[in-house]
């Protein structure tokens, strides 16, 4: 019998509690449904095959390798920009990386970026990325054939397809989205680090960052197929948190509510609403054991809401391998080992969360939890100035990994008293747009609340 766990993971996560003033809020944002519905399997497959056709995309492979792939990606983004009437702004971000780890001599590297400018609040930025460089067994081998179909043409295909789905929709998204095909991941996350540093230098407000790396294979090395879920890795720390902030978190017991974990929970909730029959498995680690990904430089540069998406069962025979056949087994990261129907589902999860956050109102600020000894919990926050349908106050037990219940409040309310002990429960507040888009939840700080 098929396991019920993946099916249960897709059930709605938020159970509405009765409230006298609870407004009738839309459960789905039409713009998000439109974007999710536009994700196309055949286009994802074409992109993977297009990238895998380059003999190698090794970071140091030069004009006939990685540079040619960058030009090809620029052309693919340009096609979307043209078809969308110029909604996307395409740039090749090129710099000279000095000699360092896995780069024996200074090298010219290039990220390919496409930006969909926001309308109402363009200062809020969402980044979705995949890395287009590839490798074989020897990380310094820039000449051997390295198709890199799953690692990570699959992630880049997701980025391109979500860009297409959003740019070609008729929706004008309030927030800005940057679609990034970055390089140098296999050598040491160089492309992502350069992008994060450049955004920081421009004082960009990156509210969420998603990297897709190895997201196209549904079958593990043991032959078992798992095509109904994707893992989301999230750090339990904020490298940029000030000592005073860390002290408040410890005092309030919100150490399990780092910005990355809060974002990961939103991915899971959003996927349950828009991607039927497909689940998100939360992994409370920054990345796979002993390894790293392109979200980490964002954490290190003061953007704590950054997570990684990866397939549930990796097959090392098709990662970081020289192309060869041994004992009848084909090794190498070839396009035929990508499950394109599964990749489409992962792309839909990305489309759902990126479009949701790009459409949503700004998140509530100055959310406070009254630090009294009452068995009830009083929360207050500053009213959101964007047009909204209301607020959702999320609750869960301290031992629960995801939000369990919600209380809905009208837009005129910026305060609530809940019949839950602050000893036993954790809380957050999000804003709900007029047509149903949810903002990221804001975790309250312990302290005085308004009367």
N, C-alpha and C positions, 0 to 999 in steps of 0.2 A: 504493500500500500504506500502511495506517495505520502511523504511527511506532510503534516498539517502546519508545521512551523512557518514555511514561506507564505502559506495562505493567511495564517493568522497575522503575519507581519504587515499584511496589506489592509487590515481592518482599520476603520477610523480610530485615531488615537485619542481624540478629545471628546469627552462626554459632557454635554451641556448640563449645568446645574440650574435648577429653577431660580429665577430672580424676578422680583416684582417689576423691575424696570428693564428687563432684558429685551433688547431690540431684535428685530428679525434681520439677521445678517446673511448675505449671500454666502453659500458654502464654496462656490467656485468663481474664480475671476474669468470672464469670457476671453480676455486677451491671452491668458495663460493656456486655456484649453485650445485656442487657435494655434498657438506656437507649438504646443506639444503634438497636435495633430498633423503638423506639417513635416515632422521628422520622417525622412525617407530612407529605407534600407538600401536601395540601389545606389543612392548618392554616397552613402557611407562606404559601401563596397568599392565604388569607383575611386574614392579618395585614397583608401588603403592601397588599392592596386597601383594607383598613380604614384604614390610615394615609394612603394616597394619596388617599382620599376627602375629606380636609380640604383646603380650597382652598389653604392654605399652612400650613407648620409653621415658618416663619421664626422665628428666636429672638426677634425683636422684634414678632411679629404679635399678641401679646396674647390677650384673652379668647376671641375667635372662631377663633383659629389655634392657636398652640403650646400655650396653656393648655388648650384643649379637647382637644388631642391627648394631653396629659399625663393628663387626667382619664380619657380613653378607655383609655390604657395601664394606669392604676391599676385600672380595671374589669376588664381582661383578666387582670392578675395576680391580682385578687381571685377571679375565676372558678376559676383554678387552685388558689388557696389553699382555697377552699370544697370543691372536688372532692377535694382531697388530705387533707381533714380538718384543715385549719389548719396544715399543715406549713410553708407560706411565711409570712413576716412582711413586710407591705407598708408602705412609707413613701414619702411625697412629700418630698423634700429641697429646701426652698425657701430662697432667700437673695436679697439685693439685690446685684447686681453693679455696681460703680461704673463711671462712664464710662471708656472706654478704647478700645483698638483695635477698630474696627468696632462699637462700642457708643457712640453719640454722647451718650447720657444714661443715668443710672442706671436699671437694669432689674431687675425681679423675675424670676428664673429658677428652673426646677424640674427636678430629676432624679427619676426614678421607680425605686425600688429594691425588690427582693424578695430576702429572705434565707432560705436553707435552712440552719438551724443545724446544726452538726456535733454528733456524739454523743461519741465517745471523745476527740477532740482538737479542740474547736471553736475553739481559739486559732489554728489554721492556717486561713487564709482564701484562697479562690480567687475572683477577680473575672472575670466575662465581661460585655462591654458592646457596645452599638451606640448610635449617636446618632440621635435621632428628629427633630431639626430639619432643615429643608430650605432650599433657596435657588434663585434663578434667576441670570441672568448678572450682574446688579448685586447684590453681596453685601449692600447696604443696602436693597434693595427688599423691604419686608415686606408688600406688598399683592398683587403679581402671583401667578398660580396657580403653585404649586411642589409638584407631587405627590411628588417625592423617593422614587420607588419603589425604585430600586436604591441610591441614595445618600441616606439609608441605612435605608429601611424594611426592606431585605433583612437588614441586620445586626441590627436590632431583632427581626425575625421569628425569627432564629436564637436570640437570647437568650430570647425567650418560649417557643419550642418546646423548647429544652433544659431550661428551668425546668419545663415541663410534664412532660417525659419523666422527669426526676429526681424531682420531687415526687410524681408519681403511681405511681412504682415502689414496691415494698415494701421497698426497701433503706434502711437507716439509715446515712447516710454519716458517717464519722468526722470529716472536715473540713467547715468552713463554706463555703458558696458564696453569693456575692452576684451576683444577676442585675441588671444596671444598664442602664436606658434613659436616656442622658444627653442634655443639651441644649447649645446654644452651640458645637458643634464647628465649624460653618462660620464663626462669628465669631472663633474663636481658641481652641478646646479648653477653653472656660470650664467646662462641666459636669464634664468629666473631671478638670480641675484642682481643682475644689471637692471632688469625691469623694475624690481622692487625698489632699488636705490634711486632710480630715476624718478619714480612716482613720489618717493619720499622727498627728493630734492624739490619737486614741484608742489609740495604740500598737498598732495591729493588725498582725499578722504576715502580710502578703500574700505567699504563697509563689509565686503565679503570677497573671498578668493577661493576658487575651486581649481584644482589641478586634476586632470584625468590621465592616468598613467597605467598602462596594461589593463584595458577595460573591454577587450574583445573576445576573450576565450571563455567558454562555458564548461570546458571539460578538463578535469584534473589529470595528473600523471597516472592516477589509478584507474582512469577510464570513466569515472563517474561524472555524469553531467549535472550541472547546477546552473540553470539559466533563468532563475526566478529572483535573484537578489544581487546587489552590489555592495561591497564594503565601503564604508566611509570612515577614514581615520581622522582622529582629532586629538590635539594636544590638551593636556590637563593643566597647562601653565600659560602665562602671558609674559614673555621675556621682557616686555617693556613696562610691566607694572611697577609702580613706585612702592617703596617699603610701606608707606602709610596705607596704600590701597590693599596690599597683601595682608596687612594687619587687620583691616576691616573685613576682608574676605574670611580670614580665619575666625574672627570673632562672630561673624554671621553664619559660619558653617556652609559657605557657598563655594568651597574649594572644588566641587564637582561641576561647577557652572562657569568654567572658563569661556571666553568668547568663542573659541573653536568648538567646544562641546555644545554650546548653545546653537551655533550655526549648524552643526551636524544633526542635532535634533530637528531643526527646521527642515533640513533636507529630507529626513525620514517622514515628518508630518506632511510635507508638501507632496512627496512621492505617493503617499497613501491616498491623497485626494485626487491626483491627476494621472497616475500611471497604474491602471487597474491590473491586478494580478502579479505585481512585481514589488519586491520588498527592498528595504535598505537595512543593512546590518551595521550597527554602530560598533566601531572598534575603538576602545578608549586607550589608544596609543597615538603618538604623533605620526608614526609610520610603521611599516612592517619591521619585525624585530631586527635590529642591527643595520637597517637601511634607511634611505632618505629620499625625499621627493621635492618637487619644485614649489610646494607650499611653504617649506621651511624657511627659505630666505625672506618671505613675507613676514613670518613670525619674528624673525630676527631683525627686521627693519621697522618694527613698530606697528604691524598690521596683524593683530592677534586672531582675527576671524578668518582663518585659512585652513582648509581641509583637503584631503586627498581621497579620490575615488579609485578603487581597484577591484578587479574581478575576485570572486571568492576562492577559486582554486587555480593557482598558478601552475603551469607546466614548464619546468626548467629545461626540458628538451627543446623548447621553442623560445627560449630567452637566452641572450648573450652566448650563442653557440655558433661555431663554425658550421657552414653548410656541409653535411656529410650524411652517409647512411652507415649505421653500425648494427649488425645482427638483425637486419631487416627493418630497423627503426630509423625514420627520417628525423634528423636534427636540423634545427635552424628556424628562424622566425619568419615563416613563409605565409603568404595570404591565405592559403588553403586551410590553415589552422585557426582562422578567425571565424567565429560564429556571428554572422552579420545580423541575424534576427535578434540575438542577444545584445549586440552592440547598439541596435536601434533602441532597445529598452533603456540602456544606460544613457544614451543621448536624450531620451525623453525625460529621464530624471533630471539631467542637467538643464534641459529646456524649461522644465517646470519651476525649478528653484531660481534660476537666473531671471526668467520672465516675471516670476512672482515678486522678487525683490526689486526688480527694475520698475514694476508697476505700483508697488506698495507705497503708502505714505511713510513719512519719516517715523522712526521708532520713538516711543515716549522717552523723555529725559527726566532726570532728577527724580527717579522712582525711589521712594523711601518706605522702609518698613519700620513702624513704631517699635522701639525697643523697650516696651513695657512688659510686665509679668502676667498680662491677661492671657486667658486660654484662647482668646480670639486673636486675629491678626488684622491690623490696620495698615493699609497701603495707600500712599498718595503719589501723585506725579504731576508734572506740568502738562497742561492741556496741549495736545498736538494742534498746530495751526493749519495743517492741510485739511481739506474737506474729507471727513471720515464718516463711516457708518457707526462707529463706536469702538470700544476696547474689548479685548479678551484678556482676562486674568487667568494665567495658567498655574496649575498646582500639581505637585507630585510628592509622594513620600520621599524621605531623604534617601531611601534605599532603592528607589525606582530609577531606571535609566532614562525614561522618557516621560514627558508630561502626560498626566493621566486624566485630568479634568479641566474644565474651563468654566469661568463665570463671565457672562457677557454683560457689558454696561453700555449705555448710550453715550454719544459723543459729548453730552453736557456734563458727564460725571468724570471726575479725576480723583476719585477717592472711593475706597470700598472697605468694608469690615467683613472679614470672612470667618466662618465658624470652624476654623482650623488652627490648631496650635502651631505656633512658629517653631516649637521644639521638634515637631514631627514632620513638618512639611516644608517644601521649598516653593518659591513663587517667581513669577515673571509677568510682565505686562506687554502686550503688543497692540498696535493700532490696526484697525481693519478699514480698508478703503471703501468708498461708496459702492464699488462693484465687486468687492470680495477679496482683494489682494491683502495678504497679511504682512506686516512689517516683521523684522527680526524682533524677538522678545528682548526686553530689557530686564536684567536681574536687579532687584532692589538692593540698595545700600541700607545697612542698619543705621538707625538714627532717628531723630525727631520727625514726626509726621505732623501735617497740619491738623488742627482740631476738626 
